Each structure stands twice: as structure tokens, then as C-alpha cells.
Amino acid sequence: MRAYQNYQGRERCNDFSIGIELEGTDTLAYTDAQYQQLAAVTRTLIACYPAIADNMTGHCNIASDRKTDPGPAFDWPRFRALVALSSHKEMT
């Protein structure tokens, strides 16, 4: 079985996207370890697929009628800062 999801006018996102799952809920804060590991995985993916850097989004934005993750407890600015900070460190 395959889920066919839409995002930014494109259908069948599972055919061309990479999904990363975090353990948690919509309302409980994610841990520092989760943010650190997610940033590390994301940097590795960006090294292989640079377009990812400008196209990160939550499941809630792709299947908003069915999905809420990562939820309001996920700190997108913090995550993006960790990815950018770490990427900058690797370049210097």
C-alpha cells in the first residue's frame, strides 16, 4: 500500500521525498538529542541532495487533512538554525 500525498501542487510526494520520523506528540517538547540528531541526519541528506535545504516541511503541510506532525511543539526555527549553524561550521 502507498500513501499518495500532495504538496505545493505536486501529487504523489512519496515518490520523490524523504521522510524522517521523530518519536513524540504534538504537544510535548522534543528533546535536545532529537534536534541534534535530526540536524545531523538533515545535513547528511543536504550534502547528497542540496535542494532539500529549501524544501523541508512537516507532514502536517503535506497531508493536513490527516496528519498533524510534527505538531506545534516542534521548534522549526531552532531546527533550521541547528542545520544552518552546523553546515556553516563544516564549511569553515
DRENTORKOL-3810 file (N, C-alpha, C; in nm, 4 decimals):
REM DRENTORKOL-3810
@n.u->0.0846; n.v->-0.1170; n.w->0.0000; ca.u->0.0000; ca.v->0.0000; ca.w->0.0000; c.u->0.0895; c.v->0.1238; c.w->0.0000
@n.u->0.0505; n.v->0.2266; n.w->-0.0693; ca.u->0.1274; ca.v->0.3506; ca.w->-0.0785; c.u->0.0347; c.v->0.4683; c.w->-0.0504
@n.u->0.0875; n.v->0.5624; n.w->0.0261; ca.u->0.0121; ca.v->0.6848; ca.w->0.0519; c.u->0.0459; c.v->0.7858; c.w->-0.0573
@n.u->-0.0539; n.v->0.8421; n.w->-0.1171; ca.u->-0.0322; ca.v->0.9440; ca.w->-0.2193; c.u->-0.0673; c.v->1.0783; c.w->-0.1591
@n.u->0.0334; n.v->1.1585; n.w->-0.1379; ca.u->0.0137; ca.v->1.2858; ca.w->-0.0716; c.u->0.0484; c.v->1.3992; c.w->-0.1667
@n.u->-0.0074; n.v->1.5162; n.w->-0.1393; ca.u->0.0127; ca.v->1.6331; ca.w->-0.2236; c.u->0.0855; c.v->1.7417; c.w->-0.1468
@n.u->0.1686; n.v->1.8171; n.w->-0.2174; ca.u->0.2384; ca.v->1.9297; ca.w->-0.1560; c.u->0.2776; c.v->2.0287; c.w->-0.2640
@n.u->0.2485; n.v->2.1551; n.w->-0.2417; ca.u->0.2798; ca.v->2.2628; ca.w->-0.3355; c.u->0.2342; c.v->2.2292; c.w->-0.4771
@n.u->0.1144; n.v->2.1756; n.w->-0.4874; ca.u->0.0583; ca.v->2.1449; ca.w->-0.6173; c.u->0.1097; c.v->2.0172; c.w->-0.6817
@n.u->0.1965; n.v->1.9472; n.w->-0.6130; ca.u->0.2505; ca.v->1.8223; ca.w->-0.6685; c.u->0.1856; c.v->1.7043; c.w->-0.5990
@n.u->0.1554; n.v->1.6038; n.w->-0.6747; ca.u->0.0953; ca.v->1.4824; ca.w->-0.6209; c.u->0.2005; c.v->1.3741; c.w->-0.6037
@n.u->0.1644; n.v->1.2722; n.w->-0.5279; ca.u->0.2484; ca.v->1.1532; ca.w->-0.5083; c.u->0.3848; c.v->1.1888; c.w->-0.4485
@n.u->0.3823; n.v->1.2715; n.w->-0.3454; ca.u->0.5069; ca.v->1.3181; ca.w->-0.2827; c.u->0.5954; c.v->1.2045; c.w->-0.2343
@n.u->0.5374; n.v->1.0935; n.w->-0.1990; ca.u->0.6193; ca.v->0.9813; ca.w->-0.1514; c.u->0.7118; c.v->0.9278; c.w->-0.2601
@n.u->0.6837; n.v->0.9624; n.w->-0.3849; ca.u->0.7689; ca.v->0.9165; ca.w->-0.4949; c.u->0.8987; c.v->0.9957; c.w->-0.5061
@n.u->0.9041; n.v->1.1141; n.w->-0.4456; ca.u->1.0234; ca.v->1.1975; ca.w->-0.4608; c.u->1.0664; c.v->1.2682; c.w->-0.3320
@n.u->1.0154; n.v->1.2235; n.w->-0.2186; ca.u->1.0513; ca.v->1.2887; ca.w->-0.0926; c.u->1.1180; c.v->1.1904; c.w->0.0034
@n.u->1.1798; n.v->1.2472; n.w->0.1052; ca.u->1.2419; ca.v->1.1680; ca.w->0.2110; c.u->1.1710; c.v->1.2039; c.w->0.3403
@n.u->1.1192; n.v->1.1057; n.w->0.4090; ca.u->1.0510; ca.v->1.1297; ca.w->0.5350; c.u->1.1363; c.v->1.0854; c.w->0.6527
@n.u->1.1386; n.v->1.1673; n.w->0.7562; ca.u->1.2102; ca.v->1.1343; ca.w->0.8792; c.u->1.1097; c.v->1.1399; c.w->0.9924
@n.u->1.1037; n.v->1.0354; n.w->1.0697; ca.u->1.0068; ca.v->1.0284; ca.w->1.1784; c.u->1.0743; c.v->1.0546; c.w->1.3122
@n.u->1.0086; n.v->1.1376; n.w->1.3938; ca.u->1.0529; ca.v->1.1631; ca.w->1.5306; c.u->0.9505; c.v->1.1045; c.w->1.6264
@n.u->0.9968; n.v->1.0513; n.w->1.7351; ca.u->0.9070; ca.v->0.9999; ca.w->1.8382; c.u->0.8610; c.v->1.1169; c.w->1.9231
@n.u->0.7303; n.v->1.1298; n.w->1.9412; ca.u->0.6785; ca.v->1.2377; ca.w->2.0242; c.u->0.5307; c.v->1.2596; c.w->1.9997
@n.u->0.4828; n.v->1.3714; n.w->2.0514; ca.u->0.3428; ca.v->1.4089; ca.w->2.0335; c.u->0.3372; c.v->1.5529; c.w->1.9842
@n.u->0.2178; n.v->1.5968; n.w->1.9503; ca.u->0.2008; ca.v->1.7342; ca.w->1.9039; c.u->0.2273; c.v->1.8363; c.w->2.0134
@n.u->0.2113; n.v->1.7959; n.w->2.1387; ca.u->0.2154; ca.v->1.8931; ca.w->2.2477; c.u->0.3363; c.v->1.8831; c.w->2.3396
@n.u->0.4061; n.v->1.7711; n.w->2.3393; ca.u->0.5240; ca.v->1.7571; ca.w->2.4250; c.u->0.6477; c.v->1.8053; c.w->2.3507
@n.u->0.7313; n.v->1.8783; n.w->2.4214; ca.u->0.8527; ca.v->1.9316; ca.w->2.3592; c.u->0.9446; c.v->1.8182; c.w->2.3151
@n.u->1.0094; n.v->1.8386; n.w->2.2027; ca.u->1.1098; ca.v->1.7430; ca.w->2.1567; c.u->1.2377; c.v->1.7670; c.w->2.2360
@n.u->1.3192; n.v->1.6647; n.w->2.2488; ca.u->1.4404; ca.v->1.6747; ca.w->2.3301; c.u->1.5553; c.v->1.7360; c.w->2.2502
@n.u->1.6547; n.v->1.7849; n.w->2.3232; ca.u->1.7734; ca.v->1.8386; ca.w->2.2581; c.u->1.8401; c.v->1.7310; c.w->2.1727
@n.u->1.8440; n.v->1.6094; n.w->2.2241; ca.u->1.9050; ca.v->1.4989; ca.w->2.1484; c.u->1.8315; c.v->1.4767; c.w->2.0161
@n.u->1.6995; n.v->1.4880; n.w->2.0165; ca.u->1.6235; ca.v->1.4709; ca.w->1.8925; c.u->1.6586; c.v->1.5806; c.w->1.7916
@n.u->1.6643; n.v->1.7046; n.w->1.8386; ca.u->1.7007; ca.v->1.8141; ca.w->1.7482; c.u->1.8418; c.v->1.7957; c.w->1.6936
@n.u->1.9353; n.v->1.7580; n.w->1.7794; ca.u->2.0741; ca.v->1.7403; ca.w->1.7364; c.u->2.0857; c.v->1.6291; c.w->1.6315
@n.u->2.0205; n.v->1.5170; n.w->1.6572; ca.u->2.0281; ca.v->1.4053; ca.w->1.5628; c.u->1.9548; c.v->1.4365; c.w->1.4329
@n.u->1.8404; n.v->1.5019; n.w->1.4442; ca.u->1.7669; ca.v->1.5397; ca.w->1.3235; c.u->1.8501; c.v->1.6351; c.w->1.2382
@n.u->1.9160; n.v->1.7306; n.w->1.3010; ca.u->2.0018; ca.v->1.8233; ca.w->1.2270; c.u->2.1173; c.v->1.7486; c.w->1.1607
@n.u->2.1759; n.v->1.6526; n.w->1.2307; ca.u->2.2873; ca.v->1.5752; ca.w->1.1743; c.u->2.2424; c.v->1.4939; c.w->1.0529
@n.u->2.1287; n.v->1.4278; n.w->1.0644; ca.u->2.0754; ca.v->1.3498; ca.w->0.9517; c.u->2.0428; c.v->1.4426; c.w->0.8349
@n.u->1.9837; n.v->1.5553; n.w->0.8656; ca.u->1.9459; ca.v->1.6505; ca.w->0.7612; c.u->2.0682; c.v->1.7047; c.w->0.6883
@n.u->2.1735; n.v->1.7367; n.w->0.7609; ca.u->2.2969; ca.v->1.7844; ca.w->0.6969; c.u->2.3540; c.v->1.6788; c.w->0.6024
@n.u->2.3498; n.v->1.5535; n.w->0.6447; ca.u->2.3982; ca.v->1.4450; ca.w->0.5588; c.u->2.3155; c.v->1.4374; c.w->0.4308
@n.u->2.1849; n.v->1.4496; n.w->0.4453; ca.u->2.0971; ca.v->1.4458; ca.w->0.3280; c.u->2.1197; c.v->1.5656; c.w->0.2369
@n.u->2.1381; n.v->1.6836; n.w->0.2953; ca.u->2.1615; ca.v->1.8038; ca.w->0.2152; c.u->2.2909; c.v->1.7911; c.w->0.1355
@n.u->2.3907; n.v->1.7263; n.w->0.1931; ca.u->2.5171; ca.v->1.7063; ca.w->0.1211; c.u->2.4955; c.v->1.6245; c.w->-0.0064
@n.u->2.4021; n.v->1.5326; n.w->-0.0016; ca.u->2.3716; ca.v->1.4487; ca.w->-0.1189; c.u->2.2654; c.v->1.5103; c.w->-0.2090
@n.u->2.1710; n.v->1.5805; n.w->-0.1483; ca.u->2.0568; ca.v->1.6380; ca.w->-0.2199; c.u->2.0387; c.v->1.7835; c.w->-0.1767
@n.u->2.1144; n.v->1.8765; n.w->-0.2312; ca.u->2.1120; ca.v->2.0160; ca.w->-0.1860; c.u->1.9741; c.v->2.0823; c.w->-0.1885
@n.u->1.8861; n.v->2.0407; n.w->-0.2768; ca.u->1.7534; ca.v->2.1024; ca.w->-0.2851; c.u->1.6736; c.v->2.0847; c.w->-0.1567
@n.u->1.7096; n.v->1.9876; n.w->-0.0769; ca.u->1.6392; ca.v->1.9637; ca.w->0.0493; c.u->1.6449; c.v->2.0862; c.w->0.1390
@n.u->1.7553; n.v->2.1591; n.w->0.1359; ca.u->1.7749; ca.v->2.2725; ca.w->0.2260; c.u->1.6611; c.v->2.3739; c.w->0.2181
@n.u->1.6042; n.v->2.3924; n.w->0.1011; ca.u->1.4971; ca.v->2.4903; ca.w->0.0832; c.u->1.3585; c.v->2.4277; c.w->0.0765
@n.u->1.3487; n.v->2.2995; n.w->0.1045; ca.u->1.2203; ca.v->2.2311; ca.w->0.0889; c.u->1.1828; c.v->2.1431; c.w->0.2068
@n.u->1.2260; n.v->2.1787; n.w->0.3262; ca.u->1.1910; ca.v->2.0996; ca.w->0.4448; c.u->1.0543; c.v->2.1443; c.w->0.4953
@n.u->0.9710; n.v->2.0477; n.w->0.5265; ca.u->0.8374; ca.v->2.0796; ca.w->0.5754; c.u->0.7872; c.v->1.9666; c.w->0.6632
@n.u->0.6781; n.v->1.9900; n.w->0.7296; ca.u->0.6188; ca.v->1.8882; ca.w->0.8159; c.u->0.5137; c.v->1.8070; c.w->0.7432
@n.u->0.4870; n.v->1.6907; n.w->0.7964; ca.u->0.3819; ca.v->1.6038; ca.w->0.7439; c.u->0.2492; c.v->1.6799; c.w->0.7419
@n.u->0.2317; n.v->1.7676; n.w->0.8410; ca.u->0.1087; ca.v->1.8453; ca.w->0.8530; c.u->0.0849; c.v->1.9353; c.w->0.7319
@n.u->0.1898; n.v->1.9724; n.w->0.6614; ca.u->0.1758; ca.v->2.0582; ca.w->0.5438; c.u->0.1515; c.v->1.9795; c.w->0.4159
@n.u->0.1722; n.v->1.8508; n.w->0.4212; ca.u->0.1543; ca.v->1.7666; ca.w->0.3037; c.u->0.0194; c.v->1.6953; c.w->0.3076
@n.u->-0.0179; n.v->1.6495; n.w->0.4244; ca.u->-0.1444; ca.v->1.5763; ca.w->0.4410; c.u->-0.2223; c.v->1.6371; c.w->0.5570
@n.u->-0.2506; n.v->1.7659; n.w->0.5462; ca.u->-0.3099; ca.v->1.8393; ca.w->0.6583; c.u->-0.4474; c.v->1.7887; c.w->0.6997
@n.u->-0.5153; n.v->1.7206; n.w->0.6108; ca.u->-0.6462; ca.v->1.6665; ca.w->0.6468; c.u->-0.6350; c.v->1.5397; c.w->0.7318
@n.u->-0.5141; n.v->1.4796; n.w->0.7357; ca.u->-0.4965; ca.v->1.3546; ca.w->0.8100; c.u->-0.3832; c.v->1.3569; c.w->0.9109
@n.u->-0.2856; n.v->1.4452; n.w->0.8931; ca.u->-0.1641; ca.v->1.4419; ca.w->0.9749; c.u->-0.1413; c.v->1.5747; c.w->1.0451
@n.u->-0.0875; n.v->1.5684; n.w->1.1662; ca.u->-0.0590; ca.v->1.6899; ca.w->1.2419; c.u->0.0887; c.v->1.7032; c.w->1.2779
@n.u->0.1676; n.v->1.6014; n.w->1.2503; ca.u->0.3076; ca.v->1.6031; ca.w->1.2915; c.u->0.3945; c.v->1.6916; c.w->1.2018
@n.u->0.4966; n.v->1.7480; n.w->1.2575; ca.u->0.5487; ca.v->1.7258; ca.w->1.3913; c.u->0.4740; c.v->1.8010; c.w->1.5006
@n.u->0.3788; n.v->1.8829; n.w->1.4661; ca.u->0.2956; ca.v->1.9496; ca.w->1.5647; c.u->0.3521; c.v->2.0822; c.w->1.6123
@n.u->0.2703; n.v->2.1549; n.w->1.6878; ca.u->0.3113; ca.v->2.2876; ca.w->1.7343; c.u->0.4272; c.v->2.2852; c.w->1.8337
@n.u->0.4554; n.v->2.1717; n.w->1.8937; ca.u->0.5672; ca.v->2.1631; ca.w->1.9886; c.u->0.7023; c.v->2.1589; c.w->1.9176
@n.u->0.7020; n.v->2.1333; n.w->1.7875; ca.u->0.8287; ca.v->2.1280; ca.w->1.7142; c.u->0.8753; c.v->2.2696; c.w->1.6843
@n.u->0.9979; n.v->2.2992; n.w->1.7211; ca.u->1.0553; ca.v->2.4326; ca.w->1.7067; c.u->1.1306; c.v->2.4416; c.w->1.5738
@n.u->1.0590; n.v->2.4799; n.w->1.4677; ca.u->1.1195; ca.v->2.4889; ca.w->1.3348; c.u->1.2369; c.v->2.5865; c.w->1.3302
@n.u->1.2246; n.v->2.7072; n.w->1.3884; ca.u->1.3401; ca.v->2.7981; ca.w->1.3855; c.u->1.4639; c.v->2.7377; c.w->1.4525
@n.u->1.4450; n.v->2.6696; n.w->1.5624; ca.u->1.5585; ca.v->2.6054; ca.w->1.6303; c.u->1.6216; c.v->2.4993; c.w->1.5397
@n.u->1.5391; n.v->2.4156; n.w->1.4810; ca.u->1.5891; ca.v->2.3105; ca.w->1.3928; c.u->1.6656; c.v->2.3697; c.w->1.2745
@n.u->1.6061; n.v->2.4685; n.w->1.2080; ca.u->1.6714; ca.v->2.5296; ca.w->1.0921; c.u->1.8028; c.v->2.5973; c.w->1.1319
@n.u->1.8047; n.v->2.6584; n.w->1.2499; ca.u->1.9284; ca.v->2.7215; ca.w->1.2983; c.u->2.0365; c.v->2.6170; c.w->1.3230
@n.u->1.9990; n.v->2.5031; n.w->1.3789; ca.u->2.0965; ca.v->2.3962; ca.w->1.4018; c.u->2.1528; c.v->2.3437; c.w->1.2702
@n.u->2.0681; n.v->2.3281; n.w->1.1724; ca.u->2.1146; ca.v->2.2811; ca.w->1.0417; c.u->2.2078; c.v->2.3850; c.w->0.9801
@n.u->2.1679; n.v->2.5109; n.w->0.9829; ca.u->2.2494; ca.v->2.6173; ca.w->0.9231; c.u->2.3801; c.v->2.6372; c.w->0.9986
@n.u->2.3746; n.v->2.6372; n.w->1.1294; ca.u->2.4944; ca.v->2.6575; ca.w->1.2108; c.u->2.5946; c.v->2.5465; c.w->1.1861
@n.u->2.5467; n.v->2.4257; n.w->1.1887; ca.u->2.6354; ca.v->2.3116; ca.w->1.1690; c.u->2.6902; c.v->2.3083; c.w->1.0273
@n.u->2.6095; n.v->2.3445; n.w->0.9297; ca.u->2.6561; ca.v->2.3470; ca.w->0.7914; c.u->2.7632; c.v->2.4538; c.w->0.7746
@n.u->2.7438; n.v->2.5669; n.w->0.8411; ca.u->2.8423; ca.v->2.6747; ca.w->0.8333; c.u->2.9744; c.v->2.6318; c.w->0.8962
@n.u->2.9681; n.v->2.5640; n.w->1.0092; ca.u->3.0894; ca.v->2.5159; ca.w->1.0763; c.u->3.1668; c.v->2.4203; c.w->0.9869
@n.u->3.0949; n.v->2.3341; n.w->0.9155; ca.u->3.1605; ca.v->2.2358; ca.w->0.8299; c.u->3.2284; c.v->2.3025; c.w->0.7110
@n.u->3.1793; n.v->2.4189; n.w->0.6690; ca.u->3.2356; ca.v->2.4875; ca.w->0.5538; c.u->3.3615; c.v->2.5670; c.w->0.5905
@n.u->3.3771; n.v->2.6029; n.w->0.7178; ca.u->3.4923; ca.v->2.6839; ca.w->0.7582; c.u->3.6070; c.v->2.5990; c.w->0.8054
END
